[in-house]
Amino acid sequence: MIKSELVLRIAAQNPHLYQRDVETIVNAILDTIAEALARGDRVELRGFGAFSIKKRDARAGRNPRTGEAVSVQEKVVPVFKTGKEMRKRLNLEPIQPAGS
């Protein structure tokens, strides 16, 4: 599911809200999560999961095309860990093929 599909589903479930307002709300939530991660904060949504950041140290890598050694700088990457309730929901329902 992409963001526009999420907005459409939420708008369909809440006919009293305009689609543009739902889009504004979704964008505000996602922007707030991204800003918190950029500050180094952890974002926990009970029953859903937690977003956090992880630091990856600098290392020596290889160019897959040439095999030449290259240095990879240290970086910070976002990570997501599902919550207990989400894991239970995912394991109770049968998995549907994509696009069904």
BELSULQUI-V937619 format. One record per residue. N is the residue number from 0. RES is the residue in one small letter. PHI is phi in degrees with one decimal (none if undefined). OMEGA is omega in degrees with one decimal (999 if undefined). D_FIRST is the distance of its C-alpha to the first C-alpha in whole Angstrom. Layout:
BEGIN
n=N res=RES phi=PHI omega=OMEGA d_first=D_FIRST
n=N res=RES phi=PHI omega=OMEGA d_first=D_FIRST
END
This chain:
BEGIN
n=0 res=m phi=none omega=177.2 d_first=0
n=1 res=i phi=-103.1 omega=-174.0 d_first=4
n=2 res=k phi=-56.9 omega=-179.1 d_first=7
n=3 res=s phi=-64.3 omega=176.3 d_first=8
n=4 res=e phi=-67.9 omega=176.4 d_first=6
n=5 res=l phi=-61.4 omega=178.8 d_first=7
n=6 res=v phi=-60.0 omega=-180.0 d_first=10
n=7 res=l phi=-62.9 omega=179.6 d_first=11
n=8 res=r phi=-65.4 omega=179.4 d_first=10
n=9 res=i phi=-65.1 omega=178.7 d_first=12
n=10 res=a phi=-64.0 omega=179.1 d_first=15
n=11 res=a phi=-68.0 omega=179.4 d_first=15
n=12 res=q phi=-77.0 omega=-178.2 d_first=16
n=13 res=n phi=-129.2 omega=-174.7 d_first=18
n=14 res=p phi=-63.2 omega=178.5 d_first=20
n=15 res=h phi=-78.2 omega=178.8 d_first=23
n=16 res=l phi=-106.1 omega=174.2 d_first=21
n=17 res=y phi=-75.6 omega=-179.6 d_first=20
n=18 res=q phi=-60.4 omega=-179.7 d_first=17
n=19 res=r phi=-64.9 omega=177.7 d_first=18
n=20 res=d phi=-70.9 omega=177.1 d_first=19
n=21 res=v phi=-62.4 omega=179.0 d_first=16
n=22 res=e phi=-62.6 omega=177.6 d_first=15
n=23 res=t phi=-62.8 omega=-179.9 d_first=18
n=24 res=i phi=-65.0 omega=179.4 d_first=17
n=25 res=v phi=-60.4 omega=178.6 d_first=14
n=26 res=n phi=-62.1 omega=-180.0 d_first=15
n=27 res=a phi=-63.7 omega=179.5 d_first=18
n=28 res=i phi=-63.7 omega=-178.4 d_first=17
n=29 res=l phi=-64.7 omega=178.1 d_first=15
n=30 res=d phi=-64.8 omega=179.6 d_first=18
n=31 res=t phi=-65.0 omega=177.0 d_first=20
n=32 res=i phi=-62.9 omega=-179.5 d_first=19
n=33 res=a phi=-63.0 omega=179.4 d_first=19
n=34 res=e phi=-65.3 omega=179.0 d_first=23
n=35 res=a phi=-63.6 omega=178.5 d_first=23
n=36 res=l phi=-64.0 omega=179.3 d_first=22
n=37 res=a phi=-63.2 omega=177.1 d_first=24
n=38 res=r phi=-80.5 omega=-178.7 d_first=27
n=39 res=g phi=93.8 omega=179.6 d_first=27
n=40 res=d phi=-80.3 omega=175.3 d_first=26
n=41 res=r phi=-104.7 omega=179.5 d_first=24
n=42 res=v phi=-116.1 omega=-178.5 d_first=21
n=43 res=e phi=-115.7 omega=175.8 d_first=21
n=44 res=l phi=-113.0 omega=-174.8 d_first=19
n=45 res=r phi=-53.1 omega=-179.8 d_first=21
n=46 res=g phi=82.9 omega=-179.1 d_first=20
n=47 res=f phi=-111.4 omega=179.9 d_first=16
n=48 res=g phi=162.7 omega=-177.3 d_first=18
n=49 res=a phi=-132.0 omega=174.0 d_first=19
n=50 res=f phi=-99.8 omega=175.3 d_first=19
n=51 res=s phi=-149.7 omega=178.7 d_first=22
n=52 res=i phi=-119.3 omega=178.3 d_first=23
n=53 res=k phi=-133.8 omega=179.6 d_first=25
n=54 res=k phi=-90.7 omega=174.3 d_first=28
n=55 res=r phi=-106.6 omega=-178.3 d_first=28
n=56 res=d phi=-69.4 omega=175.0 d_first=32
n=57 res=a phi=-64.4 omega=-178.7 d_first=33
n=58 res=r phi=-154.7 omega=175.1 d_first=34
n=59 res=a phi=-93.6 omega=178.3 d_first=36
n=60 res=g phi=-119.9 omega=179.4 d_first=33
n=61 res=r phi=-130.8 omega=172.6 d_first=34
n=62 res=n phi=-74.1 omega=-175.6 d_first=33
n=63 res=p phi=-64.4 omega=-178.5 d_first=31
n=64 res=r phi=-78.4 omega=-174.7 d_first=33
n=65 res=t phi=-106.5 omega=-176.8 d_first=36
n=66 res=g phi=80.9 omega=-178.9 d_first=36
n=67 res=e phi=-69.7 omega=178.0 d_first=38
n=68 res=a phi=-71.7 omega=176.9 d_first=38
n=69 res=v phi=-133.5 omega=177.3 d_first=36
n=70 res=s phi=-92.9 omega=178.3 d_first=35
n=71 res=v phi=-108.2 omega=-177.5 d_first=32
n=72 res=q phi=-70.4 omega=175.6 d_first=32
n=73 res=e phi=-66.9 omega=-179.3 d_first=31
n=74 res=k phi=-151.7 omega=177.6 d_first=28
n=75 res=v phi=-112.2 omega=-178.9 d_first=25
n=76 res=v phi=-124.1 omega=176.8 d_first=22
n=77 res=p phi=-78.7 omega=175.3 d_first=19
n=78 res=v phi=-131.1 omega=179.0 d_first=19
n=79 res=f phi=-129.5 omega=176.8 d_first=17
n=80 res=k phi=-121.0 omega=-178.3 d_first=19
n=81 res=t phi=-68.3 omega=176.6 d_first=17
n=82 res=g phi=-80.7 omega=-177.4 d_first=20
n=83 res=k phi=-59.9 omega=-179.9 d_first=22
n=84 res=e phi=-63.5 omega=179.2 d_first=20
n=85 res=m phi=-65.0 omega=178.4 d_first=17
n=86 res=r phi=-61.1 omega=178.2 d_first=18
n=87 res=k phi=-63.3 omega=178.8 d_first=20
n=88 res=r phi=-61.1 omega=-177.8 d_first=18
n=89 res=l phi=-67.5 omega=-176.7 d_first=16
n=90 res=n phi=-90.1 omega=176.6 d_first=19
n=91 res=l phi=-87.1 omega=-176.2 d_first=20
n=92 res=e phi=-87.6 omega=176.5 d_first=18
n=93 res=p phi=-65.4 omega=-178.4 d_first=18
n=94 res=i phi=-76.5 omega=178.8 d_first=15
n=95 res=q phi=-95.1 omega=176.3 d_first=13
n=96 res=p phi=-62.3 omega=178.9 d_first=13
n=97 res=a phi=-59.7 omega=177.6 d_first=10
n=98 res=g phi=87.5 omega=178.2 d_first=10
n=99 res=s phi=-92.5 omega=999 d_first=12
END
